[in-house]
Amino acid sequence: MDLFDDLERAAGIQALAPGAALLRGFARDAAPLLLAAIDDIAAVAPFRHLTTPGGHTMSVATTSCGALGWHSDAEGYRYTARDPDSHRAWPAMPACFLQIAQQAATCAGFPGYAPDACLINRYAPGARLTLHQDRNERRVDAPIVSVSLGIPAVFLFGGLRRNDPTQKLRLVHGDVLVWGGPSRLRFHGVQPLTHAEHPQTGACRINLTFRTAG
């Protein structure tokens, strides 16, 4: 994959479905600040490979910031006010995180966005995310904002049923996806990443997923 192809240089808004939009390059300028903040968060709440309720270890490494963090183990998927590993509160959401999330949500038609959780996923080559819904949040009337940083990924954007057809979206550094309203509970996932290098992240992809969970 050419990291400097037309997709990476292009910027614009692509409507995907009612309430869903892809904002090409929206976070590119903010990426250095976002990545520096991720390093600070990971120093307090390190990335870890969580276990699914079925006992499988996730290929994606994760951490969180904000008032609530996302966790998974044999007891199920849930949000917690404290990091289960350290028993301390999750790191506060950085101002640059909140700003890009609110700006993207407003641009996509969701003003007044107030996320209280940000799930930070790190994908190495080969890592993937199976089709799923984000439905553990109390506020499903608020959108999901997803920021892509680093190497490219193919995002699968499906329908309201698991077996609905999916759109394949090639996401590059700085792209932001927003889905809410009638699209809020659409299934989505990420295909296994192929090896690539990015000057700001090396051989990995970082994804920020903002939610209103509490």
Backbone as CSV, one residue per row, in Angstrom:
resi,resn,N_x,N_y,N_z,CA_x,CA_y,CA_z,C_x,C_y,C_z
1,MET,0.845,-1.190,0.000,0.000,0.000,0.000,0.888,1.251,0.000
2,ASP,0.641,2.175,-0.903,1.416,3.398,-0.982,0.836,4.412,-0.007
3,LEU,1.626,4.767,1.011,1.130,5.684,2.035,0.972,7.099,1.508
4,PHE,1.519,7.373,0.353,1.472,8.735,-0.161,0.692,8.809,-1.463
5,ASP,-0.291,7.929,-1.586,-1.099,7.913,-2.798,-2.191,8.974,-2.731
6,ASP,-3.034,8.976,-3.750,-4.060,10.018,-3.832,-5.020,9.986,-2.655
7,LEU,-5.311,8.785,-2.119,-6.241,8.708,-0.994,-5.710,9.469,0.210
8,GLU,-4.404,9.363,0.465,-3.844,10.037,1.634,-3.857,11.544,1.456
9,ARG,-3.654,12.009,0.236,-3.603,13.455,0.004,-5.001,14.061,-0.106
10,ALA,-5.975,13.239,-0.463,-7.318,13.764,-0.672,-7.984,14.102,0.649
11,ALA,-8.849,15.076,0.634,-9.627,15.438,1.818,-11.050,15.755,1.369
12,GLY,-12.014,15.389,2.171,-13.397,15.657,1.841,-14.310,14.804,2.675
13,ILE,-15.600,14.997,2.511,-16.597,14.263,3.275,-17.343,13.326,2.342
14,GLN,-17.366,12.045,2.707,-18.072,11.035,1.927,-19.225,10.494,2.749
15,ALA,-20.445,10.711,2.290,-21.616,10.167,2.973,-21.677,8.670,2.723
16,LEU,-21.830,7.904,3.798,-21.866,6.447,3.703,-23.267,5.887,3.832
17,ALA,-24.069,6.518,4.676,-25.430,6.083,4.983,-26.049,7.197,5.808
18,PRO,-27.365,7.181,6.036,-27.955,8.197,6.909,-27.287,8.196,8.283
19,GLY,-26.705,9.333,8.661,-26.033,9.451,9.948,-24.596,8.982,9.959
20,ALA,-24.053,8.580,8.814,-22.687,8.056,8.760,-21.894,8.781,7.676
21,ALA,-20.660,9.180,8.021,-19.826,9.913,7.073,-18.358,9.591,7.296
22,LEU,-17.597,9.623,6.209,-16.144,9.465,6.249,-15.529,10.826,5.943
23,LEU,-14.720,11.319,6.866,-14.069,12.611,6.735,-12.604,12.355,6.389
24,ARG,-12.280,12.459,5.094,-10.940,12.159,4.628,-9.927,13.195,5.123
25,GLY,-8.870,12.716,5.794,-7.778,13.590,6.207,-8.104,14.559,7.314
26,PHE,-9.241,14.381,7.964,-9.719,15.375,8.922,-8.766,15.564,10.100
27,ALA,-8.110,14.493,10.551,-7.246,14.565,11.732,-5.756,14.582,11.380
28,ARG,-5.423,14.754,10.119,-4.019,14.649,9.708,-3.146,15.709,10.383
29,ASP,-3.613,16.944,10.404,-2.805,18.015,10.993,-2.659,17.840,12.505
30,ALA,-3.671,17.277,13.143,-3.642,17.092,14.599,-2.891,15.838,15.020
31,ALA,-2.484,15.000,14.055,-1.904,13.687,14.370,-0.697,13.747,15.302
32,PRO,0.272,14.650,15.107,1.408,14.665,16.033,1.005,14.903,17.481
33,LEU,0.052,15.800,17.713,-0.432,16.034,19.079,-1.151,14.806,19.625
34,LEU,-1.976,14.190,18.794,-2.718,13.008,19.223,-1.766,11.864,19.584
35,LEU,-0.760,11.648,18.765,0.175,10.555,19.021,1.015,10.802,20.268
36,ALA,1.408,12.051,20.494,2.143,12.368,21.716,1.280,12.116,22.948
37,ALA,-0.008,12.466,22.851,-0.927,12.228,23.968,-1.125,10.735,24.204
38,ILE,-1.151,9.944,23.130,-1.282,8.488,23.278,-0.097,7.919,24.039
39,ASP,1.098,8.405,23.744,2.285,7.947,24.479,2.153,8.237,25.969
40,ASP,1.624,9.426,26.295,1.441,9.787,27.709,0.417,8.878,28.381
41,ILE,-0.662,8.587,27.672,-1.701,7.706,28.220,-1.148,6.305,28.457
42,ALA,-0.421,5.782,27.462,0.103,4.419,27.555,1.161,4.282,28.648
43,ALA,1.797,5.388,29.020,2.773,5.330,30.115,2.085,5.088,31.454
44,VAL,0.821,5.488,31.546,0.048,5.311,32.782,-0.826,4.063,32.707
45,ALA,-1.442,3.857,31.557,-2.327,2.699,31.329,-1.829,1.976,30.088
46,PRO,-0.861,1.058,30.244,-0.220,0.421,29.088,-1.203,-0.342,28.201
47,PHE,-0.834,-0.447,26.922,-1.601,-1.291,26.008,-1.558,-2.734,26.505
48,ARG,-2.684,-3.439,26.311,-2.763,-4.840,26.703,-3.689,-5.577,25.738
49,HIS,-3.491,-6.892,25.616,-4.351,-7.727,24.775,-5.417,-8.349,25.679
50,LEU,-6.637,-7.883,25.535,-7.727,-8.351,26.378,-8.233,-9.716,25.920
51,THR,-8.969,-10.356,26.796,-9.563,-11.665,26.512,-11.063,-11.508,26.315
52,THR,-11.610,-12.152,25.306,-13.049,-12.095,25.066,-13.770,-12.975,26.082
53,PRO,-15.093,-12.775,26.253,-15.844,-13.654,27.161,-15.726,-15.136,26.796
54,GLY,-15.443,-15.413,25.516,-15.284,-16.800,25.088,-13.895,-17.362,25.318
55,GLY,-12.983,-16.540,25.867,-11.648,-17.016,26.201,-10.587,-16.778,25.149
56,HIS,-10.910,-16.059,24.075,-9.939,-15.787,23.024,-9.177,-14.493,23.324
57,THR,-7.885,-14.498,23.056,-7.073,-13.289,23.228,-7.202,-12.429,21.979
58,MET,-7.508,-11.157,22.158,-7.693,-10.260,21.022,-6.349,-9.955,20.355
59,SER,-6.347,-9.895,19.032,-5.127,-9.577,18.303,-4.784,-8.090,18.403
60,VAL,-5.770,-7.276,18.710,-5.583,-5.838,18.858,-5.196,-5.529,20.308
61,ALA,-4.180,-4.696,20.485,-3.810,-4.231,21.828,-4.609,-2.969,22.133
62,THR,-5.016,-2.799,23.384,-5.918,-1.699,23.708,-5.593,-1.034,25.033
63,THR,-5.981,0.224,25.127,-6.021,0.951,26.391,-7.146,1.972,26.262
64,SER,-7.358,2.786,27.298,-8.473,3.733,27.284,-8.089,5.018,28.004
65,CYS,-8.889,6.041,27.756,-8.805,7.268,28.548,-10.195,7.870,28.648
66,GLY,-10.352,8.786,29.603,-11.653,9.398,29.846,-12.241,8.932,31.164
67,ALA,-13.443,9.362,31.453,-14.098,8.983,32.707,-14.339,7.490,32.786
68,LEU,-14.514,6.843,31.630,-14.752,5.404,31.572,-13.806,4.762,30.571
69,GLY,-13.396,3.534,30.846,-12.563,2.773,29.932,-13.238,1.458,29.603
70,TRP,-12.893,0.910,28.432,-13.529,-0.323,27.973,-12.705,-1.521,28.409
71,HIS,-13.398,-2.594,28.817,-12.706,-3.783,29.291,-13.458,-5.030,28.852
72,SER,-12.706,-6.118,28.690,-13.297,-7.398,28.330,-12.555,-8.512,29.048
73,ASP,-13.310,-9.476,29.580,-12.734,-10.675,30.188,-13.821,-11.739,30.241
74,ALA,-13.637,-12.775,31.044,-14.610,-13.864,31.112,-15.979,-13.398,31.588
75,GLU,-16.020,-12.256,32.270,-17.292,-11.738,32.787,-18.067,-10.932,31.758
76,GLY,-17.442,-10.637,30.617,-18.159,-9.929,29.568,-17.505,-8.615,29.173
77,TYR,-18.150,-7.937,28.211,-17.718,-6.623,27.746,-18.369,-5.560,28.618
78,ARG,-17.605,-4.546,29.017,-18.177,-3.513,29.883,-17.237,-2.315,29.979
79,TYR,-17.782,-1.237,30.534,-16.993,-0.046,30.848,-16.709,-0.013,32.343
80,THR,-15.532,0.483,32.698,-15.139,0.587,34.098,-14.603,1.989,34.370
81,ALA,-14.791,2.467,35.579,-14.261,3.773,35.965,-12.779,3.694,36.312
82,ARG,-12.287,2.484,36.587,-10.886,2.289,36.933,-10.259,1.236,36.036
83,ASP,-8.981,1.398,35.781,-8.223,0.426,35.023,-8.117,-0.859,35.856
84,PRO,-8.660,-1.975,35.379,-8.607,-3.216,36.168,-7.186,-3.686,36.469
85,ASP,-6.204,-3.274,35.661,-4.828,-3.699,35.902,-4.176,-2.934,37.053
86,SER,-4.404,-1.625,37.107,-3.751,-0.788,38.123,-4.679,-0.395,39.261
87,HIS,-5.996,-0.540,39.049,-7.026,-0.131,40.007,-7.044,1.380,40.217
88,ARG,-6.456,2.105,39.266,-6.491,3.564,39.300,-7.461,4.068,38.242
89,ALA,-7.893,5.305,38.393,-8.750,5.903,37.370,-8.015,5.912,36.033
90,TRP,-8.758,5.752,34.955,-8.165,5.862,33.634,-7.597,7.267,33.436
91,PRO,-6.570,7.432,32.629,-6.064,8.787,32.347,-7.168,9.680,31.802
92,ALA,-7.107,10.945,32.159,-8.104,11.902,31.665,-7.999,12.025,30.148
93,MET,-9.113,12.348,29.519,-9.117,12.527,28.076,-8.389,13.827,27.726
94,PRO,-7.341,13.772,26.918,-6.611,14.998,26.564,-7.485,15.992,25.806
95,ALA,-7.162,17.258,25.947,-7.940,18.303,25.279,-7.917,18.133,23.766
96,CYS,-6.772,17.707,23.213,-6.695,17.536,21.759,-7.588,16.392,21.279
97,PHE,-7.783,15.364,22.113,-8.717,14.281,21.779,-10.141,14.820,21.689
98,LEU,-10.547,15.504,22.756,-11.913,16.016,22.821,-12.187,16.980,21.680
99,GLN,-11.200,17.813,21.362,-11.394,18.802,20.307,-11.624,18.140,18.951
100,ILE,-10.794,17.163,18.591,-10.954,16.536,17.277,-12.255,15.744,17.214
101,ALA,-12.644,15.109,18.323,-13.891,14.349,18.342,-15.095,15.266,18.170
102,GLN,-15.101,16.374,18.870,-16.229,17.299,18.780,-16.297,17.961,17.412
103,GLN,-15.145,18.328,16.865,-15.130,18.955,15.545,-15.625,17.988,14.475
104,ALA,-15.179,16.739,14.555,-15.612,15.753,13.559,-17.108,15.468,13.678
105,ALA,-17.596,15.318,14.917,-19.017,15.056,15.116,-19.867,16.205,14.576
106,THR,-19.455,17.425,14.847,-20.187,18.589,14.349,-20.193,18.617,12.829
107,CYS,-19.046,18.332,12.230,-18.928,18.320,10.774,-19.857,17.279,10.155
108,ALA,-20.062,16.169,10.869,-20.916,15.092,10.364,-22.386,15.260,10.736
109,GLY,-22.711,16.376,11.414,-24.111,16.650,11.726,-24.545,16.323,13.132
110,PHE,-23.571,16.182,14.060,-23.891,15.868,15.452,-23.253,16.899,16.391
111,PRO,-23.805,18.117,16.433,-23.239,19.139,17.324,-23.487,18.794,18.795
112,GLY,-22.678,19.400,19.671,-22.862,19.188,21.101,-22.369,17.850,21.598
113,TYR,-21.495,17.212,20.863,-20.990,15.886,21.226,-20.146,15.970,22.501
114,ALA,-20.387,15.046,23.429,-19.674,15.053,24.711,-19.249,13.635,25.080
115,PRO,-18.216,13.079,24.414,-17.773,11.723,24.732,-17.137,11.650,26.118
116,ASP,-17.362,10.555,26.818,-16.745,10.364,28.131,-15.786,9.182,28.143
117,ALA,-15.582,8.560,26.987,-14.677,7.405,26.887,-14.003,7.419,25.526
118,CYS,-12.731,7.033,25.520,-12.013,6.854,24.265,-11.241,5.544,24.341
119,LEU,-11.608,4.601,23.494,-10.904,3.332,23.377,-9.775,3.520,22.367
120,ILE,-8.548,3.184,22.756,-7.378,3.342,21.904,-6.907,1.948,21.502
121,ASN,-6.997,1.636,20.220,-6.591,0.324,19.710,-5.300,0.445,18.915
122,ARG,-4.393,-0.501,19.126,-3.149,-0.557,18.363,-3.116,-1.856,17.562
123,TYR,-3.015,-1.716,16.239,-3.028,-2.847,15.323,-1.633,-3.067,14.758
124,ALA,-1.062,-4.234,14.984,0.139,-4.659,14.293,-0.284,-5.376,13.019
125,PRO,0.616,-5.554,12.046,0.252,-6.335,10.857,-0.312,-7.700,11.254
126,GLY,-1.429,-8.065,10.644,-2.112,-9.317,10.956,-3.258,-9.157,11.935
127,ALA,-3.262,-8.075,12.718,-4.351,-7.860,13.672,-5.630,-7.487,12.935
128,ARG,-6.754,-7.840,13.545,-8.040,-7.547,12.913,-9.098,-7.372,13.990
129,LEU,-10.267,-6.943,13.553,-11.410,-6.801,14.454,-12.623,-7.381,13.744
130,THR,-13.227,-8.398,14.333,-14.364,-9.053,13.696,-15.594,-8.145,13.733
131,LEU,-16.550,-8.432,12.873,-17.775,-7.638,12.813,-18.469,-7.626,14.171
132,HIS,-18.863,-6.429,14.612,-19.524,-6.286,15.907,-20.306,-4.982,15.914
133,GLN,-21.159,-4.826,16.910,-21.864,-3.578,17.173,-21.290,-2.946,18.443
134,ASP,-21.263,-1.609,18.483,-20.940,-0.914,19.724,-22.262,-0.671,20.451
135,ARG,-22.605,-1.551,21.375,-23.913,-1.478,22.036,-23.824,-1.615,23.548
136,ASN,-22.618,-1.444,24.105,-22.476,-1.473,25.557,-22.583,-0.083,26.180
137,GLU,-22.830,0.918,25.354,-22.928,2.294,25.834,-24.362,2.612,26.248
138,ARG,-24.519,3.407,27.281,-25.859,3.811,27.720,-26.487,4.810,26.764
139,ARG,-25.640,5.589,26.079,-26.142,6.638,25.192,-25.962,6.233,23.737
140,VAL,-26.878,5.403,23.233,-26.771,5.029,21.830,-27.369,6.110,20.921
141,ASP,-27.870,7.197,21.521,-28.309,8.323,20.715,-27.139,9.215,20.327
142,ALA,-25.976,9.020,20.946,-24.778,9.779,20.610,-23.951,8.999,19.594
143,PRO,-23.269,9.684,18.675,-22.527,8.972,17.624,-21.225,8.360,18.130
144,ILE,-20.648,7.524,17.303,-19.295,7.017,17.469,-18.385,7.843,16.559
145,VAL,-17.243,8.259,17.068,-16.240,8.960,16.260,-14.964,8.137,16.289
146,SER,-14.468,7.769,15.120,-13.317,6.865,15.004,-12.217,7.524,14.177
147,VAL,-11.031,7.697,14.783,-9.896,8.379,14.151,-8.822,7.351,13.800
148,SER,-8.373,7.343,12.558,-7.328,6.426,12.097,-5.986,7.136,12.010
149,LEU,-4.950,6.514,12.587,-3.592,7.055,12.537,-2.637,5.930,12.159
150,GLY,-1.644,6.249,11.358,-0.636,5.253,11.016,-0.925,4.528,9.720
151,ILE,-0.567,3.225,9.680,-0.652,2.481,8.421,-2.103,2.250,8.014
152,PRO,-2.355,2.019,6.730,-3.731,1.871,6.245,-4.415,0.615,6.774
153,ALA,-5.738,0.658,6.740,-6.556,-0.486,7.115,-7.796,-0.510,6.235
154,VAL,-8.367,-1.697,6.082,-9.648,-1.835,5.375,-10.728,-2.003,6.426
155,PHE,-11.601,-1.015,6.506,-12.691,-0.993,7.477,-13.945,-1.560,6.822
156,LEU,-14.607,-2.448,7.526,-15.852,-3.044,7.045,-17.028,-2.354,7.707
157,PHE,-17.883,-1.740,6.918,-19.048,-1.022,7.453,-20.293,-1.729,6.952
158,GLY,-20.973,-2.406,7.870,-22.106,-3.229,7.495,-23.448,-2.603,7.793
159,GLY,-24.428,-3.461,7.994,-25.781,-3.003,8.274,-26.180,-3.290,9.708
160,LEU,-27.480,-3.303,9.958,-27.985,-3.513,11.314,-28.078,-4.993,11.675
161,ARG,-27.828,-5.871,10.692,-27.769,-7.306,10.953,-26.386,-7.805,10.566
162,ARG,-25.912,-8.812,11.290,-24.546,-9.287,11.076,-24.307,-9.756,9.639
163,ASN,-25.337,-10.342,9.015,-25.142,-10.899,7.679,-25.482,-9.912,6.566
164,ASP,-25.714,-8.638,6.903,-25.940,-7.627,5.870,-24.643,-7.393,5.077
165,PRO,-24.755,-6.974,3.820,-23.556,-6.670,3.027,-22.722,-5.572,3.708
166,THR,-21.416,-5.593,3.477,-20.521,-4.594,4.057,-19.877,-3.745,2.965
167,GLN,-19.654,-2.480,3.293,-18.816,-1.622,2.466,-17.373,-1.782,2.934
168,LYS,-16.429,-1.831,1.997,-15.008,-1.893,2.336,-14.401,-0.513,2.110
169,LEU,-13.927,0.076,3.186,-13.393,1.432,3.145,-11.907,1.397,3.480
170,ARG,-11.066,1.845,2.584,-9.635,1.916,2.870,-9.364,3.201,3.641
171,LEU,-8.955,3.049,4.883,-8.699,4.197,5.748,-7.200,4.435,5.848
172,VAL,-6.806,5.701,5.728,-5.407,6.069,5.842,-5.241,7.091,6.970
173,HIS,-3.995,7.418,7.236,-3.612,8.309,8.321,-4.405,9.617,8.277
174,GLY,-5.125,9.905,9.365,-5.878,11.148,9.466,-7.339,11.052,9.108
175,ASP,-7.777,9.910,8.559,-9.196,9.757,8.225,-10.027,9.595,9.506
176,VAL,-11.251,10.120,9.473,-12.158,10.021,10.617,-13.514,9.521,10.131
177,LEU,-14.026,8.508,10.806,-15.366,7.992,10.547,-16.294,8.431,11.663
178,VAL,-17.510,8.813,11.297,-18.538,9.165,12.285,-19.806,8.417,11.910
179,TRP,-20.390,7.699,12.874,-21.683,7.081,12.596,-22.584,7.195,13.825
180,GLY,-23.819,7.643,13.559,-24.793,7.830,14.620,-26.194,7.822,14.034
181,GLY,-27.178,8.280,14.822,-28.550,8.291,14.336,-28.987,6.908,13.888
182,PRO,-29.581,6.785,12.684,-30.056,5.479,12.222,-28.927,4.494,11.919
183,SER,-27.694,4.971,11.855,-26.550,4.087,11.584,-25.782,3.712,12.847
184,ARG,-26.223,4.196,14.001,-25.439,4.042,15.225,-25.130,2.581,15.569
185,LEU,-26.025,1.654,15.306,-25.829,0.257,15.693,-25.442,-0.628,14.508
186,ARG,-24.870,-0.042,13.483,-24.410,-0.845,12.357,-23.211,-1.706,12.763
187,PHE,-23.163,-2.906,12.210,-22.011,-3.770,12.415,-20.806,-3.198,11.665
188,HIS,-19.630,-3.404,12.242,-18.410,-2.899,11.626,-17.224,-3.732,12.103
189,GLY,-16.128,-3.665,11.379,-14.934,-4.418,11.745,-13.749,-3.946,10.931
190,VAL,-12.610,-4.606,11.112,-11.381,-4.262,10.402,-10.756,-5.545,9.877
191,GLN,-10.440,-5.578,8.575,-9.772,-6.734,8.001,-8.337,-6.842,8.529
192,PRO,-7.733,-8.044,8.494,-6.343,-8.182,8.939,-5.431,-7.183,8.221
193,LEU,-4.626,-6.490,8.990,-3.738,-5.499,8.410,-2.568,-6.157,7.694
194,THR,-2.223,-5.618,6.533,-1.022,-6.052,5.834,0.157,-5.215,6.308
195,HIS,1.353,-5.735,6.111,2.531,-5.012,6.602,2.734,-3.720,5.823
196,ALA,3.029,-2.657,6.551,3.336,-1.360,5.966,4.083,-0.556,7.019
197,GLU,4.634,0.570,6.620,5.343,1.461,7.535,4.784,2.869,7.366
198,HIS,4.656,3.567,8.474,4.253,4.968,8.423,5.282,5.782,9.194
199,PRO,5.657,6.958,8.680,6.712,7.729,9.344,6.386,8.158,10.762
200,GLN,5.112,8.226,11.121,4.753,8.682,12.465,4.455,7.547,13.441
201,THR,4.163,6.367,12.940,3.783,5.263,13.841,4.587,3.990,13.627
202,GLY,5.421,3.956,12.599,6.120,2.720,12.284,5.164,1.706,11.685
203,ALA,5.359,0.432,12.039,4.562,-0.646,11.444,3.315,-0.939,12.267
204,CYS,2.519,0.083,12.543,1.270,-0.153,13.266,0.243,0.915,12.918
205,ARG,-0.978,0.580,13.232,-2.102,1.512,13.112,-2.651,1.781,14.498
206,ILE,-2.948,3.036,14.778,-3.604,3.419,16.022,-4.990,3.945,15.688
207,ASN,-5.982,3.475,16.426,-7.349,3.937,16.222,-7.909,4.482,17.529
208,LEU,-8.472,5.666,17.462,-9.163,6.279,18.600,-10.660,6.166,18.353
209,THR,-11.372,5.553,19.267,-12.828,5.432,19.138,-13.504,6.105,20.313
210,PHE,-14.195,7.196,20.020,-14.858,7.997,21.054,-16.306,7.553,21.199
211,ARG,-16.734,7.416,22.468,-18.103,7.011,22.765,-18.649,7.839,23.927
212,THR,-19.972,7.927,23.999,-20.646,8.451,25.198,-21.209,7.225,25.912
213,ALA,-20.461,6.764,26.899,-20.736,5.453,27.486,-21.562,5.491,28.762
214,GLY,-21.427,6.547,29.536,-22.078,6.593,30.837,-23.338,7.427,30.851
